[in-house]
Amino acid sequence: MAADYGSLGEISLEALKERIDAFDKRIKFMLEEGSRFRGYKTPSAVPSIGYRVVAYVTVYEQTPPGPVIGEVNGFPIYAPDFHQIFERFNMTHYVNDLGVKEIWVWMGGVAPDFPSYDPRLHKPENFRNWWESNMSSPLTGDISNSNRDNTDLPIYNSTYTVYGQNFRRTQAEAVHNHGHQLEAILSHVDQLQHDNTDLFWKKFVGKNENEDFITGRVGWTHMPPNTTKHYDTQNPAQVESDIEDWTPDNSGAKKVINVDTWGNLIYQWPDTNPAEIQQRVESQWYIYWMQNMPGHGNQIRFGEKTLTNWWMFTGDWDKAISSNLGLTSK
């Protein structure tokens, strides 16, 4: 990806907290702005989702080891024990009583393949990693970008998603994780409604009949419409795409796009000087991509049907699933 997960150098706790605070503000902005359907050209577009911070908890401890989720250089890699963590901080109250739907967990875990790994400091029992997104749902089970182990998180009365965020990286990778969660839930809904995932992966993202990625449609977290190379968000290659007028039948207007299409957009970042934001262009790809998902007020047709507001599945997974909401109208 665009940034490594190496050493931050000498950094104080206060500076680290300020770093995370800045990331949180940018992530909140990116997700809300991203839910404004084609908001980059429609100033009146309203966001489909909004975030309200319920609590902010800082813990100055190593996360307790949970299940082994991998191996690097012969060493086991542990996920945090979220059962223990969530019991300690009474997370059942936040989810059941306060309606929390997302839990953002910032950590700086290390593994033997991290550039910052130092055998004098980092012991095997402390090697940690965590899923980019991990869902707990009493309704559907785990639909996320993880190994979908339904036992690694407590199950409460309603669905919530835990996002693993690395403070060695930036807001770009954090929202990248949200992008993969969108892909997981939208393709799941597509499968439920159409018994395949063709509407999302072939028609929206862009794949051919052999399941190979193609250029010219809307793209996905790893690939803008002008590339089929992973993590290639700053490719200058010019390609015709219907991303700004996407329709499932590919009848929308085409325009030539490349990195400048999203990189040159003027977004109202919460920073004083957006030009100094690390990985700003990559971050703007994620915003632009999300803004081109069918959102509030879209009138996109799919045969005799219309497309729904796909942000409903992020906003209230349980309500959307229990009411049999699909990617298209019934």
C-alpha positions, -999 to 999 in steps of 0.1 A, spaced: 0 0 0 10 36 -1 24 38 34 43 12 54 37 3 90 71 11 103 85 31 131 71 64 141 105 74 155 107 92 188 72 103 196 56 113 229 22 100 241 7 134 237 19 136 201 6 101 194 -28 110 208 -28 142 186 -20 120 156 -49 97 163 -73 126 170 -64 141 136 -70 107 119 -104 102 136 -116 136 124 -105 129 89 -121 94 89 -154 108 102 -153 134 75 -144 109 47 -171 85 56 -198 111 59 -187 130 27 -184 96 9 -221 89 16 -232 121 -3 -244 106 -36 -222 123 -63 -216 151 -39 -185 162 -58 -208 176 -85 -241 180 -66 -236 205 -37 -271 199 -24 -265 162 -20 -271 151 16 -250 125 35 -268 91 40 -249 84 72 -236 105 101 -213 96 129 -217 106 166 -189 98 189 -203 81 220 -171 75 239 -133 78 236 -113 53 256 -75 53 258 -57 23 273 -19 23 279 -15 -15 279 -6 -43 256 -38 -60 243 -44 -94 258 -37 -122 234 -67 -139 218 -69 -166 191 -39 -172 168 -49 -159 133 -17 -164 114 20 -171 114 49 -150 103 85 -163 101 74 -193 122 59 -172 150 22 -172 159 3 -140 154 -24 -133 179 -56 -113 176 -66 -93 206 -89 -110 231 -119 -88 225 -141 -109 248 -118 -98 277 -114 -63 265 -151 -57 259 -161 -72 292 -137 -49 310 -151 -18 293 -188 -29 295 -192 -28 257 -226 -45 260 -239 -13 275 -226 7 245 -242 -16 220 -274 -27 237 -282 5 255 -266 33 235 -270 18 200 -233 18 191 -228 3 156 -191 8 151 -161 4 173 -128 19 160 -98 3 177 -64 20 172 -34 -2 179 2 -3 169 8 -40 171 40 -55 157 50 -87 139 83 -101 127 78 -87 92 71 -51 103 99 -27 94 98 -15 130 104 -50 144 133 -51 169 140 -85 185 155 -67 215 121 -51 222 94 -73 206 88 -108 220 68 -135 203 41 -135 229 34 -99 220 31 -103 182 -4 -89 174 -25 -83 143 -62 -77 139 -88 -78 112 -95 -47 91 -132 -52 98 -149 -78 120 -187 -80 125 -207 -95 153 -244 -100 144 -271 -120 161 -290 -119 128 -266 -129 101 -234 -139 118 -201 -123 108 -202 -106 73 -169 -88 72 -134 -87 58 -121 -113 83 -120 -150 87 -157 -147 98 -152 -165 130 -185 -160 148 -169 -167 182 -141 -141 183 -164 -112 193 -192 -111 219 -227 -113 204 -250 -86 218 -286 -77 210 -278 -60 177 -251 -59 151 -218 -40 155 -186 -39 135 -151 -35 149 -126 -17 127 -89 -24 133 -69 8 127 -31 11 128 -17 43 142 15 36 123 -5 43 92 -30 71 84 -67 79 77 -62 64 42 -57 28 54 -84 32 80 -111 42 54 -96 15 31 -108 -9 58 -143 6 56 -142 1 19 -136 -36 22 -165 -38 47 -187 -22 22 -177 -48 -4 -184 -76 21 -219 -65 31 -230 -53 -4 -219 -85 -21 -236 -105 7 -269 -86 1 -265 -91 -37 -261 -129 -31 -292 -129 -9 -313 -111 -34 -300 -124 -68 -283 -157 -58 -251 -142 -72 -229 -112 -68 -229 -100 -104 -246 -67 -98 -220 -56 -73 -188 -72 -86 -193 -74 -123 -216 -45 -131 -206 -20 -104 -169 -28 -97 -161 -42 -131 -153 -78 -138 -156 -100 -169 -172 -134 -173 -139 -150 -162 -139 -130 -129 -110 -109 -140 -110 -72 -131 -116 -48 -160 -113 -10 -164 -140 14 -172 -167 8 -146 -166 21 -110 -137 1 -94 -132 -9 -58 -111 -2 -28 -79 -16 -44 -85 -4 -79 -98 28 -95 -115 24 -129 -82 31 -148 -62 2 -136 -63 -35 -127 -33 -33 -104 -38 -35 -67 -33 -3 -46 -29 17 -78 -48 48 -67 -24 73 -82 -22 60 -118 -21 87 -144 -33 64 -172 -64 79 -189 -94 55 -193 -130 61 -203 -154 52 -175 -190 56 -166 -182 61 -129 -199 94 -127 -230 82 -145 -230 45 -136 -259 23 -146 -259 -15 -144 -264 -18 -182 -235 4 -190 -256 30 -208 -244 60 -188 -222 87 -201 -185 80 -203 -157 104 -194 -119 101 -194 -107 97 -159 -73 92 -141 -57 102 -108 -64 139 -114 -102 132 -115 -103 125 -77 -69 140 -67 -79 175 -79 -113 176 -63 -118 202 -36 -131 186 -4 -138 205 28 -113 186 49 -112 194 86 -75 204 83 -63 239 80 -41 230 51 -54 200 32 -24 200 9 -3 188 38 -25 158 45 -5 126 43 -19 103 15 -45 129 6 -49 117 -31 -53 81 -20 -78 92 6 -98 112 -20 -100 81 -42 -119 64 -13 -143 94 -9 -149 97 -46 -155 60 -50 -180 59 -22 -198 90 -36 -205 70 -67 -223 43 -49 -261 45 -53 -271 67 -24 -299 89 -12 -321 102 -41 -305 81 -68 -328 71 -96 -306 45 -112 -326 18 -130 -319 -19 -132 -343 -33 -157 -378 -26 -143 -364 -20 -109 -346 10 -92 -316 8 -70 -319 14 -33 -298 35 -11 -269 12 -5 -258 31 26 -288 17 45 -268 -15 51 -241 5 69 -266 27 87 -287 -1 101 -277 -36 91 -303 -53 113 -333 -32 100 -322 -35 64 -317 -73 65 -348 -81 86 -369 -60 61 -354 -80 32 -340 -48 17 -319 -55 -14 -296 -36 -37 -326 -31 -60 -363 -25 -53 -385 -56 -50 
